[in-house]
Amino acid sequence: MTVYLLPEEPFFPPVDEAEPDGLVAIGGDLSSKRLLQAYAHGIFPWFRDDDDVYWYSPDPRLVMFPDQFMVSDSLKRILRSSRFSVKFDTVFEEVIRACAEAPRPGQDGTWISEDFIEAYCELNKQGFAHSVEVFMGNELAGGLYGVSLGAAFFGESMFFRSSNASKVAFNALVERCRQYGFRFIDCQVETSHLVGLGAIKLSRNDYIKLLNTTLKEVTIRGPW
């Protein structure tokens, strides 16, 4: 199967032409226009060791419907304890850098390069990328970031420095998505952690249909 080398224009081939692992195309840049085009077509970027951008649309796709989020009894106790406080979009760059530094089991290094950080910070300035920030006192204990388009949030990465902080961040994200009437949270690929919180797998075809419906909604831009 052919893997496309992207031109300078923010163009992507059809996702149904992806490789079995979800690889759609290689190359291009991380301009805001290209990134937004990618998410709108069900594609997200990763880096490989050769520093090229690799663009993916996996099949199946893991998604979380806000109403299916499962709050465990232990998480309920943590939320009631007021151990953590939550903010949005106040330290976006600190969150993405913390995600880049977080150890990943089975991974050597991170795909979140300086170019990646710069690109998503620009999306944050434009009101498309957002961070959920969990604090213990004045210290950042965990968080996540991603991109919002239409009535969907596309999760990119999360981290924790204190046990359960990433779960608190995800709970806050779900609550904000409910508040805004979002249809789903894109979790990209399957992890046992997210499945345990209620995320489910959709076929790529079903995901794209849902995405196209969701993108008809007006994007809520600006700080959350």
Backbone torsions as a table, in degrees:
resi	resn	phi	psi	omega
1	MET	NA	140.5	-177.6
2	THR	-76.1	135.1	171.1
3	VAL	-106.5	125.6	-173.8
4	TYR	-78.4	138.2	168.3
5	LEU	-96.5	118.1	-170.2
6	LEU	-71.6	143.5	174.3
7	PRO	-81.0	-178.3	178.6
8	GLU	-67.0	-31.9	179.1
9	GLU	-69.9	149.2	-179.8
10	PRO	-75.4	68.8	-177.7
11	PHE	-110.6	145.4	173.5
12	PHE	-133.3	142.6	175.4
13	PRO	-73.4	167.4	178.2
14	PRO	-60.4	139.6	-177.3
15	VAL	-69.0	-21.5	178.8
16	ASP	-73.0	-2.0	174.4
17	GLU	-99.7	12.6	-178.4
18	ALA	-68.8	157.0	172.4
19	GLU	-66.4	164.5	179.0
20	PRO	-55.8	-30.0	178.7
21	ASP	-85.2	2.0	177.9
22	GLY	98.9	-3.7	-179.3
23	LEU	-66.4	123.2	-178.1
24	VAL	-101.2	-43.0	-173.8
25	ALA	-161.4	165.9	179.3
26	ILE	-130.4	143.8	172.7
27	GLY	101.7	-157.1	-175.8
28	GLY	75.1	-168.7	-178.3
29	ASP	-123.1	-174.5	178.8
30	LEU	-113.3	37.7	175.4
31	SER	-63.8	154.3	179.2
32	SER	-58.3	-40.7	-178.6
33	LYS	-62.5	-43.2	-179.5
34	ARG	-68.6	-42.0	179.7
35	LEU	-61.4	-44.5	-179.8
36	LEU	-66.2	-37.3	174.9
37	GLN	-61.7	-41.5	-179.3
38	ALA	-61.0	-52.3	-179.2
39	TYR	-60.9	-37.5	179.9
40	ALA	-67.5	-16.9	178.6
41	HIS	-108.3	12.0	177.0
42	GLY	78.1	29.3	-175.7
43	ILE	-125.0	145.7	174.9
44	PHE	-138.1	157.8	-175.0
45	PRO	-96.6	147.1	165.8
46	TRP	-135.0	155.9	172.3
47	PHE	-98.9	154.3	170.4
48	ARG	-116.6	179.0	-175.6
49	ASP	-62.7	-23.8	-178.4
50	ASP	-85.9	6.9	176.3
51	ASP	72.8	1.4	171.8
52	ASP	-74.1	157.5	174.2
53	VAL	-89.2	129.3	176.9
54	TYR	-110.5	129.0	-172.9
55	TRP	-108.9	129.5	-170.9
56	TYR	-123.9	148.6	168.8
57	SER	-142.5	85.9	-172.6
58	PRO	-70.6	156.1	176.3
59	ASP	-136.2	111.1	9.0
60	PRO	-81.6	176.1	-178.5
61	ARG	-119.3	135.6	179.0
62	LEU	-90.7	127.7	179.3
63	VAL	-134.4	155.4	174.3
64	MET	-119.0	121.5	170.6
65	PHE	-88.0	124.9	-172.9
66	PRO	-50.4	-37.4	-177.9
67	ASP	-73.6	-9.7	179.5
68	GLN	-102.0	3.2	178.6
69	PHE	-65.0	130.0	-176.5
70	MET	-106.6	116.9	178.8
71	VAL	-95.7	114.2	-179.4
72	SER	-70.9	162.3	177.7
73	ASP	-61.2	-36.7	-180.0
74	SER	-66.4	-39.6	177.9
75	LEU	-67.3	-38.0	176.8
76	LYS	-58.9	-40.7	179.4
77	ARG	-65.9	-39.9	178.9
78	ILE	-63.6	-42.8	-179.5
79	LEU	-65.4	-36.5	179.0
80	ARG	-72.3	-23.9	-173.9
81	SER	-73.3	-16.6	-175.9
82	SER	59.9	26.2	177.8
83	ARG	-66.2	-34.4	-177.5
84	PHE	-115.2	154.4	167.9
85	SER	-121.7	153.5	-174.0
86	VAL	-124.3	137.4	173.8
87	LYS	-132.8	165.0	178.4
88	PHE	-125.7	134.5	168.4
89	ASP	58.0	31.2	176.3
90	THR	-101.2	-28.7	-180.0
91	VAL	-136.9	54.6	-174.8
92	PHE	-55.4	-49.4	-176.7
93	GLU	-62.9	-37.4	178.5
94	GLU	-63.3	-37.8	179.4
95	VAL	-66.4	-48.3	-177.6
96	ILE	-65.9	-34.9	176.8
97	ARG	-68.9	-35.7	176.3
98	ALA	-65.9	-37.7	175.9
99	CYS	-63.8	-38.6	179.4
100	ALA	-65.1	-33.9	-176.7
101	GLU	-86.2	-13.8	-175.0
102	ALA	-68.6	134.4	176.4
103	PRO	-66.8	140.4	179.2
104	ARG	-121.2	117.1	178.9
105	PRO	-55.6	129.0	178.0
106	GLY	83.4	0.4	179.6
107	GLN	-120.0	138.3	176.5
108	ASP	-103.7	101.0	-177.8
109	GLY	91.8	-162.1	-175.5
110	THR	-139.1	153.4	173.7
111	TRP	-86.3	-7.7	-175.2
112	ILE	-86.8	84.8	-178.6
113	SER	-82.3	177.4	176.6
114	GLU	-61.2	-39.0	177.0
115	ASP	-61.5	-40.9	178.9
116	PHE	-63.1	-46.4	179.8
117	ILE	-60.8	-46.1	-179.8
118	GLU	-61.2	-41.8	-177.7
119	ALA	-65.0	-43.1	-177.4
120	TYR	-77.7	-29.1	172.5
121	CYS	-63.7	-36.3	176.1
122	GLU	-65.9	-41.2	176.2
123	LEU	-62.8	-34.9	176.3
124	ASN	-64.8	-42.8	178.0
125	LYS	-62.0	-33.4	179.8
126	GLN	-81.3	-6.2	176.7
127	GLY	90.6	12.3	-179.8
128	PHE	-100.7	-34.2	-179.3
129	ALA	-99.9	143.8	-174.4
130	HIS	-138.4	154.4	176.5
131	SER	-124.8	144.6	170.4
132	VAL	-109.5	127.0	-170.6
133	GLU	-122.7	124.0	-178.8
134	VAL	-110.2	125.0	-176.5
135	PHE	-114.7	146.1	163.7
136	MET	-112.8	106.2	-171.1
137	GLY	65.1	-123.8	178.6
138	ASN	-100.1	4.8	-176.2
139	GLU	-99.7	134.6	177.0
140	LEU	-72.4	117.3	-174.3
141	ALA	-102.8	-18.6	-179.2
142	GLY	177.8	174.1	178.8
143	GLY	167.6	-176.5	178.7
144	LEU	-155.1	166.4	175.4
145	TYR	-146.6	161.2	178.3
146	GLY	-175.2	-166.3	-173.7
147	VAL	-123.6	140.6	178.3
148	SER	-112.5	127.8	173.2
149	LEU	-140.1	137.5	-178.9
150	GLY	55.2	-132.2	178.8
151	ALA	-108.1	45.6	179.7
152	ALA	-142.2	151.4	173.3
153	PHE	-119.8	129.5	-178.1
154	PHE	-105.6	101.0	-177.4
155	GLY	-70.3	138.0	-179.5
156	GLU	-109.4	-50.9	-178.1
157	SER	-162.4	158.6	176.2
158	MET	-140.5	165.1	178.9
159	PHE	-150.9	164.5	171.2
160	PHE	-147.3	143.8	172.9
161	ARG	-111.9	-14.4	177.2
162	SER	-129.7	139.4	-177.7
163	SER	-52.3	132.1	176.6
164	ASN	78.2	-2.2	-178.3
165	ALA	-64.8	-36.2	179.4
166	SER	-69.4	-32.7	176.3
167	LYS	-67.1	-38.8	176.5
168	VAL	-63.5	-40.0	178.1
169	ALA	-63.0	-44.2	-178.6
170	PHE	-67.2	-37.8	176.1
171	ASN	-60.6	-42.5	179.0
172	ALA	-65.1	-37.9	177.3
173	LEU	-62.7	-45.7	179.4
174	VAL	-60.3	-43.9	179.9
175	GLU	-62.5	-40.4	178.7
176	ARG	-67.6	-38.2	178.1
177	CYS	-65.7	-37.4	174.8
178	ARG	-63.2	-43.4	-179.2
179	GLN	-59.6	-38.9	-177.8
180	TYR	-88.8	-1.6	179.6
181	GLY	73.4	27.8	180.0
182	PHE	-68.6	146.2	-178.8
183	ARG	-79.5	-41.0	-176.4
184	PHE	-158.9	164.3	171.3
185	ILE	-113.9	123.0	178.1
186	ASP	-81.0	118.3	179.6
187	CYS	-100.9	1.5	174.7
188	GLN	69.4	-85.0	-175.1
189	VAL	-121.6	157.3	-172.4
190	GLU	-69.9	133.2	167.3
191	THR	-134.2	148.7	-179.7
192	SER	-63.6	-32.8	179.4
193	HIS	-60.5	-48.7	-177.1
194	LEU	-73.5	-35.9	175.9
195	VAL	-62.0	-38.2	178.2
196	GLY	-64.8	-21.7	178.0
197	LEU	-90.9	-4.3	176.6
198	GLY	115.7	1.5	178.8
199	ALA	-68.2	148.1	-179.1
200	ILE	-129.6	162.5	179.6
201	LYS	-95.1	136.8	172.4
202	LEU	-119.3	147.3	172.1
203	SER	-64.6	156.9	179.1
204	ARG	-58.2	-42.0	-179.9
205	ASN	-60.3	-44.7	179.3
206	ASP	-67.0	-37.1	177.9
207	TYR	-62.9	-45.8	-178.4
208	ILE	-64.2	-39.6	176.9
209	LYS	-61.5	-45.5	178.4
210	LEU	-63.3	-43.1	-180.0
211	LEU	-60.3	-46.5	-178.3
212	ASN	-61.3	-36.7	176.5
213	THR	-67.9	-42.6	-177.1
214	THR	-64.7	-36.7	-176.3
215	LEU	-71.6	-8.3	175.9
216	LYS	-74.4	-16.5	177.7
217	GLU	-77.3	156.0	-179.9
218	VAL	-74.7	131.7	177.0
219	THR	-71.6	129.9	176.7
220	ILE	-86.3	103.3	-176.4
221	ARG	-99.8	158.9	179.0
222	GLY	101.7	174.0	-178.6
223	PRO	-59.3	140.1	176.0
224	TRP	-86.5	NA	NA
